[in-house]
Amino acid sequence: MEMDADRWVMHFQTNREQRLEPDWAAPVTLAADVVVKLVRSLEQFQLSDGGGPASLIAWNCESFRSSSAATRKLVDLWFEEEKEHTRLLFSAVSRFGGRPITSHWSFSVFCWVRRFSVRFELTVLLLTEIAAC
């Protein structure tokens, strides 16, 4: 299956240029018990987005990245966007009174399974993105 690299490059560039910064000073209208649950979830998502390597880590990642200039560029743009997600999640955790966590069993498993192969790693990363939506 052929990838439309230009479309994805445009997607990532548009996201970077048009992303609005949330109003971090807006009043919190959620109940305190909801905020507590939300913060726990945000802390784990922030850890997954930024607590580990901001690149492909599978054993065969370099052969995948080197397969074409377009592939290398797309991987770089994807992980640049992930770094931005980390920044936003960190701000959200702070906004709701949480503190970033540095480890969690689920994060350890997440990193471990990413090493199997690029194909498997991309599947795991995409599933994580879908679950976060």
The first five atom37 places (N, CA, C, CB, O) and aatype in JSON, in Angstrom:
{
  "aatype": [12, 6, 12, 3, 0, 3, 1, 17, 19, 12, 8, 13, 5, 16, 2, 1, 6, 5, 1, 10, 6, 14, 3, 17, 0, 0, 14, 19, 16, 10, 0, 0, 3, 19, 19, 19, 11, 10, 19, 1, 15, 10, 6, 5, 13, 5, 10, 15, 3, 7, 7, 7, 14, 0, 15, 10, 9, 0, 17, 2, 4, 6, 15, 13, 1, 15, 15, 15, 0, 0, 16, 1, 11, 10, 19, 3, 10, 17, 13, 6, 6, 6, 11, 6, 8, 16, 1, 10, 10, 13, 15, 0, 19, 15, 1, 13, 7, 7, 1, 14, 9, 16, 15, 8, 17, 15, 13, 15, 19, 13, 4, 17, 19, 1, 1, 13, 15, 19, 1, 13, 6, 10, 16, 19, 10, 10, 10, 16, 6, 9, 0, 0, 4],
  "atom_mask": [
    [1, 1, 1, 1, 1],
    [1, 1, 1, 1, 1],
    [1, 1, 1, 1, 1],
    [1, 1, 1, 1, 1],
    [1, 1, 1, 1, 1],
    [1, 1, 1, 1, 1],
    [1, 1, 1, 1, 1],
    [1, 1, 1, 1, 1],
    [1, 1, 1, 1, 1],
    [1, 1, 1, 1, 1],
    [1, 1, 1, 1, 1],
    [1, 1, 1, 1, 1],
    [1, 1, 1, 1, 1],
    [1, 1, 1, 1, 1],
    [1, 1, 1, 1, 1],
    [1, 1, 1, 1, 1],
    [1, 1, 1, 1, 1],
    [1, 1, 1, 1, 1],
    [1, 1, 1, 1, 1],
    [1, 1, 1, 1, 1],
    [1, 1, 1, 1, 1],
    [1, 1, 1, 1, 1],
    [1, 1, 1, 1, 1],
    [1, 1, 1, 1, 1],
    [1, 1, 1, 1, 1],
    [1, 1, 1, 1, 1],
    [1, 1, 1, 1, 1],
    [1, 1, 1, 1, 1],
    [1, 1, 1, 1, 1],
    [1, 1, 1, 1, 1],
    [1, 1, 1, 1, 1],
    [1, 1, 1, 1, 1],
    [1, 1, 1, 1, 1],
    [1, 1, 1, 1, 1],
    [1, 1, 1, 1, 1],
    [1, 1, 1, 1, 1],
    [1, 1, 1, 1, 1],
    [1, 1, 1, 1, 1],
    [1, 1, 1, 1, 1],
    [1, 1, 1, 1, 1],
    [1, 1, 1, 1, 1],
    [1, 1, 1, 1, 1],
    [1, 1, 1, 1, 1],
    [1, 1, 1, 1, 1],
    [1, 1, 1, 1, 1],
    [1, 1, 1, 1, 1],
    [1, 1, 1, 1, 1],
    [1, 1, 1, 1, 1],
    [1, 1, 1, 1, 1],
    [1, 1, 1, 0, 1],
    [1, 1, 1, 0, 1],
    [1, 1, 1, 0, 1],
    [1, 1, 1, 1, 1],
    [1, 1, 1, 1, 1],
    [1, 1, 1, 1, 1],
    [1, 1, 1, 1, 1],
    [1, 1, 1, 1, 1],
    [1, 1, 1, 1, 1],
    [1, 1, 1, 1, 1],
    [1, 1, 1, 1, 1],
    [1, 1, 1, 1, 1],
    [1, 1, 1, 1, 1],
    [1, 1, 1, 1, 1],
    [1, 1, 1, 1, 1],
    [1, 1, 1, 1, 1],
    [1, 1, 1, 1, 1],
    [1, 1, 1, 1, 1],
    [1, 1, 1, 1, 1],
    [1, 1, 1, 1, 1],
    [1, 1, 1, 1, 1],
    [1, 1, 1, 1, 1],
    [1, 1, 1, 1, 1],
    [1, 1, 1, 1, 1],
    [1, 1, 1, 1, 1],
    [1, 1, 1, 1, 1],
    [1, 1, 1, 1, 1],
    [1, 1, 1, 1, 1],
    [1, 1, 1, 1, 1],
    [1, 1, 1, 1, 1],
    [1, 1, 1, 1, 1],
    [1, 1, 1, 1, 1],
    [1, 1, 1, 1, 1],
    [1, 1, 1, 1, 1],
    [1, 1, 1, 1, 1],
    [1, 1, 1, 1, 1],
    [1, 1, 1, 1, 1],
    [1, 1, 1, 1, 1],
    [1, 1, 1, 1, 1],
    [1, 1, 1, 1, 1],
    [1, 1, 1, 1, 1],
    [1, 1, 1, 1, 1],
    [1, 1, 1, 1, 1],
    [1, 1, 1, 1, 1],
    [1, 1, 1, 1, 1],
    [1, 1, 1, 1, 1],
    [1, 1, 1, 1, 1],
    [1, 1, 1, 0, 1],
    [1, 1, 1, 0, 1],
    [1, 1, 1, 1, 1],
    [1, 1, 1, 1, 1],
    [1, 1, 1, 1, 1],
    [1, 1, 1, 1, 1],
    [1, 1, 1, 1, 1],
    [1, 1, 1, 1, 1],
    [1, 1, 1, 1, 1],
    [1, 1, 1, 1, 1],
    [1, 1, 1, 1, 1],
    [1, 1, 1, 1, 1],
    [1, 1, 1, 1, 1],
    [1, 1, 1, 1, 1],
    [1, 1, 1, 1, 1],
    [1, 1, 1, 1, 1],
    [1, 1, 1, 1, 1],
    [1, 1, 1, 1, 1],
    [1, 1, 1, 1, 1],
    [1, 1, 1, 1, 1],
    [1, 1, 1, 1, 1],
    [1, 1, 1, 1, 1],
    [1, 1, 1, 1, 1],
    [1, 1, 1, 1, 1],
    [1, 1, 1, 1, 1],
    [1, 1, 1, 1, 1],
    [1, 1, 1, 1, 1],
    [1, 1, 1, 1, 1],
    [1, 1, 1, 1, 1],
    [1, 1, 1, 1, 1],
    [1, 1, 1, 1, 1],
    [1, 1, 1, 1, 1],
    [1, 1, 1, 1, 1],
    [1, 1, 1, 1, 1],
    [1, 1, 1, 1, 1],
    [1, 1, 1, 1, 1],
    [1, 1, 1, 1, 1]
  ],
  "atom_positions": [
    [[0.84, -1.17, 0.0], [0.0, 0.0, 0.0], [0.89, 1.24, 0.0], [-0.96, -0.01, 1.22], [1.81, 1.35, 0.82]],
    [[0.64, 2.15, -0.9], [1.46, 3.35, -1.02], [0.94, 4.45, -0.11], [1.5, 3.83, -2.48], [-0.27, 4.63, 0.04]],
    [[1.86, 5.17, 0.49], [1.51, 6.24, 1.41], [1.56, 7.57, 0.67], [2.48, 6.25, 2.63], [2.45, 7.81, -0.15]],
    [[0.6, 8.44, 0.95], [0.57, 9.78, 0.38], [1.35, 10.71, 1.32], [-0.92, 10.28, 0.17], [0.77, 11.39, 2.16]],
    [[2.67, 10.72, 1.15], [3.55, 11.46, 2.06], [3.25, 12.96, 2.06], [5.0, 11.23, 1.68], [3.24, 13.59, 3.11]],
    [[2.99, 13.52, 0.89], [2.73, 14.96, 0.82], [1.51, 15.34, 1.66], [2.53, 15.4, -0.64], [1.51, 16.36, 2.35]],
    [[0.48, 14.52, 1.58], [-0.73, 14.78, 2.36], [-0.43, 14.8, 3.86], [-1.81, 13.71, 2.05], [-0.92, 15.67, 4.59]],
    [[0.37, 13.84, 4.32], [0.68, 13.76, 5.73], [1.62, 14.88, 6.19], [1.28, 12.42, 6.05], [1.48, 15.39, 7.3]],
    [[2.57, 15.24, 5.35], [3.45, 16.38, 5.68], [2.6, 17.62, 5.86], [4.53, 16.6, 4.57], [2.78, 18.37, 6.82]],
    [[1.66, 17.84, 4.94], [0.76, 19.0, 5.02], [-0.09, 18.93, 6.3], [-0.15, 19.07, 3.77], [-0.31, 19.95, 6.95]],
    [[-0.55, 17.75, 6.64], [-1.35, 17.56, 7.85], [-0.57, 18.0, 9.09], [-1.77, 16.08, 8.0], [-1.09, 18.78, 9.9]],
    [[0.64, 17.52, 9.24], [1.44, 17.86, 10.41], [1.82, 19.34, 10.43], [2.71, 17.01, 10.44], [1.82, 19.97, 11.49]],
    [[2.13, 19.9, 9.28], [2.47, 21.33, 9.23], [1.25, 22.19, 9.56], [3.01, 21.7, 7.84], [1.38, 23.18, 10.28]],
    [[0.09, 21.83, 9.05], [-1.14, 22.58, 9.35], [-1.44, 22.49, 10.85], [-2.33, 22.03, 8.52], [-1.8, 23.5, 11.46]],
    [[-1.31, 21.32, 11.43], [-1.53, 21.18, 12.87], [-0.62, 22.12, 13.65], [-1.3, 19.72, 13.32], [-1.06, 22.8, 14.58]],
    [[0.65, 22.14, 13.28], [1.61, 22.97, 14.0], [1.28, 24.46, 13.86], [3.03, 22.71, 13.49], [1.37, 25.21, 14.83]],
    [[0.91, 24.87, 12.66], [0.66, 26.29, 12.4], [-0.69, 26.78, 12.91], [0.76, 26.55, 10.94], [-0.83, 27.95, 13.25]],
    [[-1.69, 25.91, 12.97], [-3.04, 26.36, 13.3], [-3.55, 25.9, 14.66], [-3.97, 25.89, 12.26], [-4.71, 26.15, 14.99]],
    [[-2.71, 25.24, 15.44], [-3.14, 24.77, 16.76], [-3.37, 25.96, 17.68], [-2.09, 23.79, 17.38], [-2.49, 26.81, 17.84]],
    [[-4.54, 26.02, 18.27], [-4.85, 27.08, 19.21], [-4.39, 26.67, 20.6], [-6.36, 27.41, 19.21], [-4.53, 25.51, 20.99]],
    [[-3.85, 27.61, 21.34], [-3.44, 27.34, 22.72], [-4.7, 27.37, 23.59], [-2.38, 28.39, 23.22], [-5.47, 28.32, 23.53]],
    [[-4.91, 26.35, 24.41], [-6.06, 26.36, 25.31], [-5.98, 27.55, 26.28], [-6.16, 25.03, 26.09], [-4.89, 28.04, 26.58]],
    [[-7.12, 27.97, 26.76], [-7.17, 29.03, 27.77], [-6.94, 28.38, 29.13], [-8.55, 29.81, 27.73], [-7.88, 27.96, 29.8]],
    [[-5.67, 28.31, 29.53], [-5.3, 27.62, 30.77], [-5.83, 28.33, 32.0], [-3.8, 27.48, 30.86], [-5.86, 27.74, 33.08]],
    [[-6.24, 29.58, 31.87], [-6.76, 30.34, 33.02], [-8.28, 30.32, 33.11], [-6.27, 31.78, 32.95], [-8.85, 30.93, 34.01]],
    [[-8.95, 29.64, 32.19], [-10.41, 29.59, 32.21], [-10.89, 28.91, 33.5], [-10.95, 28.82, 30.96], [-10.2, 28.05, 34.04]],
    [[-12.05, 29.3, 33.99], [-12.57, 28.69, 35.22], [-12.81, 27.19, 35.04], [-13.88, 29.38, 35.64], [-13.24, 26.75, 33.97]],
    [[-12.52, 26.43, 36.06], [-12.78, 24.99, 36.05], [-14.23, 24.79, 36.5], [-11.77, 24.2, 36.98], [-14.6, 25.2, 37.6]],
    [[-15.02, 24.18, 35.66], [-16.44, 23.99, 35.98], [-16.78, 22.53, 36.28], [-17.31, 24.48, 34.83], [-17.95, 22.18, 36.45]],
    [[-15.77, 21.68, 36.35], [-15.98, 20.27, 36.66], [-16.02, 20.06, 38.18], [-14.87, 19.39, 36.03], [-15.36, 20.79, 38.93]],
    [[-16.78, 19.09, 38.61], [-16.83, 18.74, 40.02], [-15.46, 18.21, 40.46], [-17.94, 17.68, 40.3], [-14.73, 17.62, 39.67]],
    [[-15.13, 18.43, 41.73], [-13.82, 18.04, 42.26], [-13.55, 16.55, 42.07], [-13.74, 18.39, 43.74], [-12.41, 16.19, 41.75]],
    [[-14.54, 15.68, 42.26], [-14.31, 14.24, 42.11], [-14.02, 13.87, 40.65], [-15.52, 13.46, 42.63], [-13.29, 12.92, 40.39]],
    [[-14.58, 14.6, 39.72], [-14.31, 14.38, 38.3], [-12.89, 14.84, 37.98], [-15.34, 15.14, 37.41], [-12.18, 14.17, 37.23]],
    [[-12.48, 15.96, 38.53], [-11.13, 16.48, 38.3], [-10.08, 15.48, 38.78], [-10.94, 17.84, 39.0], [-9.07, 15.27, 38.11]],
    [[-10.31, 14.88, 39.94], [-9.35, 13.9, 40.47], [-9.17, 12.74, 39.5], [-9.82, 13.37, 41.85], [-8.04, 12.33, 39.22]],
    [[-10.27, 12.2, 38.98], [-10.19, 11.1, 38.02], [-9.55, 11.55, 36.72], [-11.59, 10.52, 37.74], [-8.75, 10.82, 36.13]],
    [[-9.9, 12.73, 36.28], [-9.34, 13.28, 35.04], [-7.83, 13.44, 35.15], [-10.0, 14.62, 34.7], [-7.1, 13.09, 34.22]],
    [[-7.36, 13.97, 36.27], [-5.92, 14.2, 36.45], [-5.16, 12.88, 36.4], [-5.65, 14.91, 37.81], [-4.1, 12.81, 35.78]],
    [[-5.69, 11.83, 37.03], [-5.0, 10.53, 36.99], [-4.84, 10.03, 35.55], [-5.77, 9.48, 37.82], [-3.8, 9.51, 35.17]],
    [[-5.88, 10.21, 34.77], [-5.83, 9.79, 33.37], [-4.86, 10.66, 32.57], [-7.23, 9.85, 32.74], [-4.06, 10.14, 31.8]],
    [[-4.93, 11.97, 32.77], [-4.03, 12.89, 32.06], [-2.57, 12.61, 32.4], [-4.38, 14.34, 32.41], [-1.7, 12.68, 31.53]],
    [[-2.3, 12.29, 33.67], [-0.92, 11.99, 34.08], [-0.38, 10.8, 33.3], [-0.86, 11.71, 35.6], [0.77, 10.82, 32.86]],
    [[-1.2, 9.76, 33.13], [-0.74, 8.58, 32.41], [-0.58, 8.86, 30.92], [-1.71, 7.42, 32.61], [0.38, 8.38, 30.3]],
    [[-1.5, 9.63, 30.32], [-1.35, 9.98, 28.92], [-0.11, 10.85, 28.71], [-2.6, 10.7, 28.4], [0.6, 10.69, 27.72]],
    [[0.15, 11.77, 29.63], [1.32, 12.63, 29.52], [2.59, 11.79, 29.6], [1.32, 13.73, 30.62], [3.55, 12.04, 28.87]],
    [[2.6, 10.82, 30.47], [3.76, 9.94, 30.6], [3.98, 9.18, 29.29], [3.57, 8.95, 31.78], [5.11, 9.09, 28.81]],
    [[2.92, 8.63, 28.73], [3.07, 7.87, 27.49], [3.52, 8.74, 26.34], [1.76, 7.2, 27.13], [4.31, 8.31, 25.5]],
    [[3.03, 9.98, 26.3], [3.43, 10.86, 25.21], [4.85, 11.38, 25.38], [2.46, 12.03, 25.11], [5.58, 11.53, 24.39]],
    [[5.25, 11.66, 26.59], [6.53, 12.32, 26.76], [7.5, 11.65, 27.7], [0.0, 0.0, 0.0], [8.62, 12.11, 27.87]],
    [[7.08, 10.56, 28.31], [7.95, 9.93, 29.28], [8.97, 9.0, 28.69], [0.0, 0.0, 0.0], [9.88, 8.53, 29.38]],
    [[8.83, 8.74, 27.42], [9.75, 7.79, 26.79], [10.41, 8.38, 25.57], [0.0, 0.0, 0.0], [10.37, 9.59, 25.35]],
    [[11.02, 7.53, 24.8], [11.73, 8.0, 23.62], [10.76, 8.65, 22.62], [12.48, 6.85, 22.95], [9.74, 8.06, 22.26]],
    [[11.09, 9.83, 22.18], [10.27, 10.54, 21.19], [10.75, 10.18, 19.79], [10.31, 12.08, 21.42], [11.13, 11.05, 19.0]],
    [[10.73, 8.89, 19.51], [11.16, 8.37, 18.21], [10.72, 6.92, 18.16], [12.71, 8.52, 18.0], [10.22, 6.37, 19.14]],
    [[10.91, 6.32, 17.0], [10.67, 4.88, 16.91], [11.78, 4.17, 17.67], [10.62, 4.41, 15.41], [12.94, 4.57, 17.63]],
    [[11.4, 3.09, 18.37], [12.39, 2.37, 19.19], [12.47, 0.89, 18.85], [12.06, 2.54, 20.65], [13.24, 0.16, 19.47]],
    [[11.69, 0.43, 17.89], [11.72, -0.99, 17.51], [13.11, -1.38, 17.03], [10.67, -1.29, 16.42], [13.88, -0.54, 16.57]],
    [[13.39, -2.65, 17.14], [14.73, -3.14, 16.77], [15.07, -2.82, 15.31], [14.81, -4.65, 17.0], [16.25, -2.66, 14.98]],
    [[14.07, -2.72, 14.44], [14.33, -2.48, 13.02], [13.93, -1.06, 12.59], [13.59, -3.49, 12.18], [13.65, -0.84, 11.41]],
    [[13.9, -0.13, 13.51], [13.42, 1.22, 13.2], [14.33, 1.96, 12.21], [13.3, 2.03, 14.48], [13.83, 2.71, 11.36]],
    [[15.61, 1.77, 12.3], [16.49, 2.53, 11.41], [16.33, 2.1, 9.95], [17.95, 2.36, 11.84], [16.4, 2.94, 9.05]],
    [[16.12, 0.83, 9.72], [15.9, 0.41, 8.33], [14.59, 0.98, 7.8], [15.88, -1.13, 8.23], [14.49, 1.32, 6.62]],
    [[13.58, 1.1, 8.66], [12.31, 1.71, 8.25], [12.5, 3.19, 7.96], [11.24, 1.5, 9.34], [12.09, 3.68, 6.91]],
    [[13.13, 3.92, 8.9], [13.34, 5.36, 8.72], [14.19, 5.64, 7.48], [14.03, 5.96, 9.97], [13.98, 6.66, 6.81]],
    [[15.11, 4.77, 7.17], [16.01, 4.98, 6.04], [15.42, 4.53, 4.71], [17.3, 4.25, 6.27], [16.06, 4.69, 3.66]],
    [[14.23, 4.0, 4.72], [13.65, 3.47, 3.49], [13.39, 4.56, 2.45], [12.35, 2.74, 3.79], [13.4, 4.29, 1.25]],
    [[13.16, 5.79, 2.9], [13.01, 6.92, 1.96], [13.1, 8.22, 2.74], [11.66, 6.83, 1.17], [12.89, 8.25, 3.96]],
    [[13.4, 9.29, 2.03], [13.44, 10.61, 2.66], [12.06, 10.99, 3.18], [13.94, 11.69, 1.66], [11.94, 11.62, 4.23]],
    [[11.02, 10.6, 2.46], [9.64, 10.92, 2.88], [9.3, 10.2, 4.19], [8.63, 10.54, 1.78], [8.68, 10.79, 5.08]],
    [[9.7, 8.94, 4.3], [9.43, 8.19, 5.52], [10.15, 8.83, 6.7], [9.87, 6.72, 5.36], [9.55, 9.01, 7.76]],
    [[11.42, 9.18, 6.52], [12.17, 9.83, 7.6], [11.5, 11.13, 8.02], [13.62, 10.1, 7.15], [11.37, 11.41, 9.21]],
    [[11.09, 11.93, 7.04], [10.44, 13.21, 7.35], [9.14, 13.0, 8.1], [10.19, 14.0, 6.06], [8.86, 13.71, 9.06]],
    [[8.34, 12.04, 7.67], [7.06, 11.78, 8.33], [7.24, 11.3, 9.76], [6.26, 10.76, 7.54], [6.52, 11.73, 10.66]],
    [[8.2, 10.42, 9.96], [8.47, 9.94, 11.33], [8.9, 11.12, 12.2], [9.56, 8.83, 11.33], [8.43, 11.25, 13.33]],
    [[9.78, 11.97, 11.69], [10.24, 13.13, 12.46], [9.07, 14.07, 12.78], [11.33, 13.89, 11.68], [8.95, 14.55, 13.9]],
    [[8.22, 14.33, 11.79], [7.07, 15.22, 12.01], [6.08, 14.63, 13.0], [6.37, 15.51, 10.69], [5.53, 15.34, 13.83]],
    [[5.87, 13.32, 12.91], [4.95, 12.67, 13.84], [5.45, 12.85, 15.27], [4.81, 11.16, 13.5], [4.67, 13.22, 16.16]],
    [[6.72, 12.6, 15.51], [7.23, 12.7, 16.87], [7.38, 14.15, 17.34], [8.56, 11.99, 16.98], [7.34, 14.41, 18.54]],
    [[7.55, 15.09, 16.42], [7.48, 16.51, 16.81], [6.08, 16.82, 17.32], [7.84, 17.44, 15.61], [5.92, 17.53, 18.31]],
    [[5.08, 16.3, 16.65], [3.7, 16.51, 17.1], [3.47, 15.84, 18.46], [2.7, 15.96, 16.06], [2.77, 16.38, 19.31]],
    [[4.05, 14.67, 18.65], [3.91, 13.99, 19.94], [4.54, 14.83, 21.07], [4.56, 12.6, 19.89], [4.02, 14.87, 22.18]],
    [[5.66, 15.49, 20.78], [6.28, 16.37, 21.78], [5.34, 17.53, 22.14], [7.63, 16.93, 21.27], [5.27, 17.95, 23.29]],
    [[4.62, 18.03, 21.14], [3.64, 19.09, 21.4], [2.49, 18.55, 22.24], [3.11, 19.68, 20.07], [2.0, 19.25, 23.13]],
    [[2.05, 17.33, 21.97], [1.02, 16.72, 22.8], [1.49, 16.62, 24.26], [0.64, 15.32, 22.26], [0.73, 16.85, 25.19]],
    [[2.76, 16.27, 24.42], [3.33, 16.17, 25.76], [3.26, 17.52, 26.47], [4.78, 15.69, 25.68], [2.88, 17.58, 27.64]],
    [[3.62, 18.57, 25.77], [3.56, 19.91, 26.36], [2.13, 20.27, 26.77], [4.11, 20.96, 25.38], [1.9, 20.8, 27.86]],
    [[1.19, 19.99, 25.9], [-0.21, 20.29, 26.2], [-0.72, 19.46, 27.38], [-1.08, 20.05, 24.96], [-1.41, 19.98, 28.25]],
    [[-0.39, 18.18, 27.39], [-0.83, 17.33, 28.5], [-0.17, 17.75, 29.81], [-0.52, 15.87, 28.2], [-0.82, 17.73, 30.86]],
    [[1.1, 18.11, 29.77], [1.78, 18.61, 30.96], [1.06, 19.84, 31.5], [3.26, 18.93, 30.65], [0.84, 19.97, 32.71]],
    [[0.69, 20.75, 30.6], [-0.04, 21.96, 31.01], [-1.4, 21.61, 31.59], [-0.21, 22.91, 29.83], [-1.84, 22.23, 32.56]],
    [[-2.07, 20.63, 31.01], [-3.38, 20.22, 31.52], [-3.25, 19.58, 32.9], [-4.05, 19.24, 30.54], [-4.05, 19.86, 33.79]],
    [[-2.25, 18.73, 33.08], [-2.02, 18.11, 34.39], [-1.79, 19.21, 35.43], [-0.79, 17.14, 34.34], [-2.39, 19.19, 36.51]],
    [[-0.94, 20.16, 35.11], [-0.66, 21.27, 36.03], [-1.91, 22.1, 36.28], [0.46, 22.16, 35.47], [-2.19, 22.5, 37.41]],
    [[-2.65, 22.36, 35.24], [-3.87, 23.18, 35.31], [-4.87, 22.62, 36.32], [-4.52, 23.27, 33.94], [-5.53, 23.37, 37.03]],
    [[-4.97, 21.29, 36.36], [-5.94, 20.66, 37.26], [-5.33, 20.22, 38.58], [-6.57, 19.47, 36.57], [-5.93, 19.45, 39.33]],
    [[-4.13, 20.72, 38.87], [-3.52, 20.47, 40.18], [-2.76, 19.17, 40.3], [0.0, 0.0, 0.0], [-2.41, 18.77, 41.41]],
    [[-2.51, 18.5, 39.2], [-1.75, 17.25, 39.25], [-0.26, 17.5, 39.12], [0.0, 0.0, 0.0], [0.2, 18.62, 38.92]],
    [[0.48, 16.42, 39.23], [1.93, 16.48, 39.03], [2.31, 15.39, 38.05], [2.71, 16.32, 40.38], [1.82, 14.26, 38.15]],
    [[3.18, 15.7, 37.12], [3.58, 14.67, 36.15], [4.19, 13.47, 36.87], [4.6, 15.25, 35.14], [4.96, 13.62, 37.81]],
    [[3.83, 12.29, 36.41], [4.4, 11.07, 36.99], [5.59, 10.65, 36.14], [3.33, 9.93, 37.08], [5.7, 11.03, 34.97]],
    [[6.47, 9.86, 36.72], [7.66, 9.43, 35.98], [7.65, 7.95, 35.64], [8.9, 9.74, 36.78], [8.49, 7.49, 34.87]],
    [[6.72, 7.2, 36.2], [6.64, 5.78, 35.85], [5.25, 5.24, 36.18], [7.72, 4.97, 36.6], [4.52, 5.79, 37.01]],
    [[4.92, 4.16, 35.52], [3.66, 3.45, 35.75], [3.82, 2.1, 35.05], [2.4, 4.26, 35.22], [4.46, 2.03, 34.0]],
    [[3.26, 1.05, 35.6], [3.42, -0.27, 35.0], [2.94, -0.29, 33.55], [2.66, -1.32, 35.83], [3.55, -0.95, 32.7]],
    [[1.86, 0.42, 33.27], [1.32, 0.4, 31.91], [2.29, 1.06, 30.92], [-0.05, 1.11, 31.86], [2.37, 0.66, 29.76]],
    [[3.02, 2.05, 31.39], [4.01, 2.71, 30.53], [5.18, 1.78, 30.25], [4.51, 4.01, 31.19], [5.71, 1.75, 29.14]],
    [[5.59, 1.02, 31.25], [6.68, 0.04, 31.05], [6.29, -0.99, 30.0], [7.02, -0.66, 32.38], [7.1, -1.33, 29.14]],
    [[5.06, -1.48, 30.06], [4.57, -2.44, 29.07], [4.5, -1.78, 27.69], [3.17, -2.98, 29.48], [4.89, -2.37, 26.68]],
    [[4.0, -0.54, 27.66], [3.89, 0.22, 26.41], [5.26, 0.31, 25.72], [3.33, 1.64, 26.7], [5.35, 0.06, 24.51]],
    [[6.29, 0.65, 26.45], [7.64, 0.76, 25.86], [8.18, -0.61, 25.46], [8.61, 1.44, 26.85], [8.82, -0.74, 24.42]],
    [[7.92, -1.61, 26.26], [8.43, -2.95, 25.98], [7.86, -3.49, 24.68], [8.1, -3.91, 27.13], [8.6, -4.01, 23.84]],
    [[6.54, -3.37, 24.48], [5.93, -3.94, 23.27], [6.3, -3.15, 22.02], [4.42, -3.98, 23.42], [6.26, -3.69, 20.92]],
    [[6.66, -1.9, 22.19], [7.07, -1.09, 21.03], [8.34, -1.61, 20.39], [7.25, 0.35, 21.45], [8.62, -1.27, 19.24]],
    [[9.12, -2.39, 21.08], [10.41, -2.85, 20.55], [10.3, -4.07, 19.63], [11.33, -3.18, 21.7], [11.29, -4.44, 19.0]],
    [[9.14, -4.7, 19.54], [8.99, -5.94, 18.76], [9.36, -5.76, 17.29], [7.57, -6.44, 18.86], [10.18, -6.51, 16.77]],
    [[8.77, -4.79, 16.63], [9.06, -4.49, 15.22], [8.42, -3.15, 14.9], [8.53, -5.63, 14.27], [7.53, -2.7, 15.61]],
    [[8.87, -2.52, 13.83], [8.29, -1.23, 13.45], [6.8, -1.38, 13.17], [9.02, -0.65, 12.22], [5.99, -0.57, 13.61]],
    [[6.45, -2.4, 12.44], [5.03, -2.6, 12.11], [4.2, -2.69, 13.39], [4.84, -3.88, 11.25], [3.15, -2.06, 13.5]],
    [[4.66, -3.48, 14.34], [3.94, -3.63, 15.6], [3.96, -2.31, 16.38], [4.55, -4.77, 16.45], [2.95, -1.91, 16.96]],
    [[5.12, -1.65, 16.41], [5.23, -0.38, 17.13], [4.27, 0.66, 16.57], [6.67, 0.14, 17.07], [3.59, 1.35, 17.33]],
    [[4.21, 0.78, 15.26], [3.29, 1.74, 14.64], [1.84, 1.41, 14.97], [3.49, 1.78, 13.13], [1.02, 2.31, 15.17]],
    [[1.52, 0.12, 15.01], [0.17, -0.29, 15.39], [-0.13, 0.13, 16.83], [0.01, -1.82, 15.24], [-1.2, 0.68, 17.1]],
    [[0.8, -0.12, 17.73], [0.61, 0.27, 19.14], [0.45, 1.79, 19.25], [1.8, -0.2, 20.0], [-0.43, 2.27, 19.96]],
    [[1.31, 2.53, 18.57], [1.24, 3.99, 18.63], [-0.08, 4.51, 18.06], [2.42, 4.62, 17.88], [-0.69, 5.43, 18.61]],
    [[-0.51, 3.94, 16.95], [-1.78, 4.37, 16.35], [-2.96, 4.03, 17.24], [-1.96, 3.73, 14.97], [-3.88, 4.84, 17.38]],
    [[-2.95, 2.85, 17.84], [-4.03, 2.49, 18.75], [-4.07, 3.44, 19.95], [-3.86, 1.04, 19.23], [-5.14, 3.81, 20.42]],
    [[-2.91, 3.83, 20.44], [-2.84, 4.8, 21.54], [-3.44, 6.12, 21.12], [-1.39, 4.99, 22.0], [-4.18, 6.74, 21.88]],
    [[-3.12, 6.56, 19.92], [-3.67, 7.82, 19.4], [-5.19, 7.75, 19.28], [-3.04, 8.16, 18.04], [-5.89, 8.69, 19.64]],
    [[-5.68, 6.62, 18.77], [-7.13, 6.46, 18.61], [-7.81, 6.45, 19.98], [-7.45, 5.15, 17.85], [-8.85, 7.08, 20.15]],
    [[-7.23, 5.75, 20.95], [-7.81, 5.69, 22.29], [-7.82, 7.05, 22.96], [-7.06, 4.69, 23.15], [-8.69, 7.34, 23.78]],
    [[-6.85, 7.89, 22.63], [-6.74, 9.22, 23.25], [-7.76, 10.2, 22.68], [-5.33, 9.78, 23.06], [-8.03, 11.23, 23.29]],
    [[-8.34, 9.89, 21.54], [-9.29, 10.82, 20.9], [-10.6, 10.91, 21.63], [-9.55, 10.41, 19.48], [-11.49, 11.65, 21.22]]
  ]
}
